[in-house]
Amino acid sequence: MHEGLVGERALVGQPYLRDPELRREYAAEIAPRTEASLAKVFAEVYREVPAKAPRVLDLGAGTGAAGAAVRAFFGVSTEVTSVDRVAGPGIVVADVGSSGSLRGVAGRFDLIIAAHLLNELFLAMPPVQRVSARAERVRAWCETLLAPGGTTVILEPALRDTSRELLAVRDQLVASGLHVVAPCLWAGPCPALARDRDWCHDATFEPCEVIGQRPRRVDFSYLALRPTGEPSQDASLFRVVSDRLEEKGRLRIYGCGPTGRHPLVRLDRHHAESNAAFADVARGDLIRVQGTTSVGDGLRVGAECVVERPPR
């Protein structure tokens, strides 16, 4: 299952969950990663758990991983409408890639989730047309199914190609007027698309219940969208879009903020109490870095800089 979706991807676009053995493998291997990823996304998007649980639409529900993540975060009684083309317990069977209405789905939803779905749609199209078709599908979900003030979460694998195609979809959605709640602080065309070797993804760890066993890292790409919103104007804010790069005599990370994507570099000799948090940041973190100076290798985090995590 992992090879079919992440390796050679021979299963992508196929109704693989109709196979009982593949379904069991998906539930055991892929679903827990989806739950861990969505847990981090929800914590980022919803600074506080709403007093009233949202009405949720799970598109491409599969084995129910997104629904499980929703109930773990918002409460076990949260209403989730699960849609998939393959029948299963509690599934509304419908073609989520269709341009028409979803048969059996009524009303609007406070939260729409499409987890590991978008990259499996419109595969027969050339890349440029495929990106446009996916962007149009997301726009249609937001226009016809999303309640006022609601949120649409798109979760995708963190592969280079799937991540870059999601970024291209993101650019079209932003141009159409949708607001990216997270992870982006930058409202222009995605700077990671400027070079073929770059892409953007987040990471978390799957909970581990076995004592002494290291939790598995889970990498993922995502977008959280709302119909309206204002981009941040705080130039000191950055989303960490790389792992920590420990080099001789310095520590470097990449951050993307309201002014674009920048290397942030702290020389070892500039370590200070005020910037100590710089050594502890992780991919996906939101940080505030005040007092940087622009130098040849990026933005320099000097001894006088203040690095902190903004209050949630």
ChimeraX attribute file (.defattr): number of C-alpha atoms within 10 A of each C-alpha:
attribute: neighborCount
match mode: 1-to-1
recipient: residues
	/A:1	18
	/A:2	14
	/A:3	10
	/A:4	14
	/A:5	17
	/A:6	15
	/A:7	11
	/A:8	10
	/A:9	12
	/A:10	12
	/A:11	17
	/A:12	16
	/A:13	15
	/A:14	10
	/A:15	10
	/A:16	17
	/A:17	20
	/A:18	14
	/A:19	10
	/A:20	10
	/A:21	12
	/A:22	15
	/A:23	17
	/A:24	15
	/A:25	15
	/A:26	20
	/A:27	17
	/A:28	12
	/A:29	13
	/A:30	18
	/A:31	20
	/A:32	19
	/A:33	22
	/A:34	24
	/A:35	22
	/A:36	22
	/A:37	26
	/A:38	27
	/A:39	19
	/A:40	17
	/A:41	22
	/A:42	18
	/A:43	13
	/A:44	18
	/A:45	16
	/A:46	12
	/A:47	10
	/A:48	10
	/A:49	14
	/A:50	10
	/A:51	7
	/A:52	9
	/A:53	18
	/A:54	19
	/A:55	18
	/A:56	24
	/A:57	25
	/A:58	24
	/A:59	26
	/A:60	26
	/A:61	25
	/A:62	28
	/A:63	23
	/A:64	22
	/A:65	21
	/A:66	30
	/A:67	24
	/A:68	19
	/A:69	22
	/A:70	26
	/A:71	15
	/A:72	14
	/A:73	19
	/A:74	17
	/A:75	15
	/A:76	13
	/A:77	10
	/A:78	17
	/A:79	17
	/A:80	21
	/A:81	20
	/A:82	25
	/A:83	27
	/A:84	19
	/A:85	19
	/A:86	18
	/A:87	15
	/A:88	17
	/A:89	9
	/A:90	12
	/A:91	19
	/A:92	20
	/A:93	18
	/A:94	20
	/A:95	17
	/A:96	21
	/A:97	19
	/A:98	10
	/A:99	12
	/A:100	9
	/A:101	15
	/A:102	17
	/A:103	12
	/A:104	10
	/A:105	15
	/A:106	10
	/A:107	9
	/A:108	19
	/A:109	24
	/A:110	17
	/A:111	25
	/A:112	27
	/A:113	23
	/A:114	21
	/A:115	24
	/A:116	22
	/A:117	21
	/A:118	26
	/A:119	21
	/A:120	17
	/A:121	18
	/A:122	17
	/A:123	14
	/A:124	9
	/A:125	11
	/A:126	9
	/A:127	12
	/A:128	11
	/A:129	13
	/A:130	18
	/A:131	25
	/A:132	17
	/A:133	18
	/A:134	24
	/A:135	22
	/A:136	17
	/A:137	18
	/A:138	21
	/A:139	20
	/A:140	15
	/A:141	19
	/A:142	23
	/A:143	13
	/A:144	12
	/A:145	22
	/A:146	24
	/A:147	18
	/A:148	14
	/A:149	12
	/A:150	20
	/A:151	24
	/A:152	26
	/A:153	24
	/A:154	22
	/A:155	25
	/A:156	25
	/A:157	23
	/A:158	21
	/A:159	17
	/A:160	16
	/A:161	13
	/A:162	20
	/A:163	22
	/A:164	22
	/A:165	23
	/A:166	27
	/A:167	24
	/A:168	20
	/A:169	23
	/A:170	26
	/A:171	20
	/A:172	19
	/A:173	21
	/A:174	17
	/A:175	13
	/A:176	13
	/A:177	13
	/A:178	18
	/A:179	22
	/A:180	26
	/A:181	22
	/A:182	18
	/A:183	26
	/A:184	22
	/A:185	24
	/A:186	22
	/A:187	18
	/A:188	14
	/A:189	16
	/A:190	19
	/A:191	16
	/A:192	18
	/A:193	16
	/A:194	10
	/A:195	8
	/A:196	10
	/A:197	9
	/A:198	12
	/A:199	24
	/A:200	25
	/A:201	22
	/A:202	23
	/A:203	21
	/A:204	21
	/A:205	15
	/A:206	18
	/A:207	14
	/A:208	11
	/A:209	9
	/A:210	8
	/A:211	7
	/A:212	7
	/A:213	8
	/A:214	12
	/A:215	14
	/A:216	12
	/A:217	13
	/A:218	17
	/A:219	19
	/A:220	23
	/A:221	24
	/A:222	27
	/A:223	21
	/A:224	23
	/A:225	26
	/A:226	22
	/A:227	22
	/A:228	14
	/A:229	13
	/A:230	10
	/A:231	15
	/A:232	15
	/A:233	12
	/A:234	12
	/A:235	15
	/A:236	16
	/A:237	23
	/A:238	28
	/A:239	24
	/A:240	27
	/A:241	25
	/A:242	22
	/A:243	15
	/A:244	17
	/A:245	12
	/A:246	11
	/A:247	10
	/A:248	8
	/A:249	10
	/A:250	14
	/A:251	18
	/A:252	23
	/A:253	22
	/A:254	20
	/A:255	23
	/A:256	25
	/A:257	24
	/A:258	19
	/A:259	17
	/A:260	18
	/A:261	20
	/A:262	19
	/A:263	18
	/A:264	23
	/A:265	21
	/A:266	23
	/A:267	16
	/A:268	14
	/A:269	10
	/A:270	17
	/A:271	20
	/A:272	15
	/A:273	12
	/A:274	14
	/A:275	20
	/A:276	16
	/A:277	16
	/A:278	25
	/A:279	15
	/A:280	8
	/A:281	19
	/A:282	19
	/A:283	20
	/A:284	23
	/A:285	20
	/A:286	23
	/A:287	22
	/A:288	18
	/A:289	22
	/A:290	17
	/A:291	14
	/A:292	20
	/A:293	12
	/A:294	12
	/A:295	9
	/A:296	6
	/A:297	11
	/A:298	17
	/A:299	20
	/A:300	20
	/A:301	25
	/A:302	21
	/A:303	19
	/A:304	15
	/A:305	21
	/A:306	20
	/A:307	23
	/A:308	18
	/A:309	15
	/A:310	11
	/A:311	7
	/A:312	9
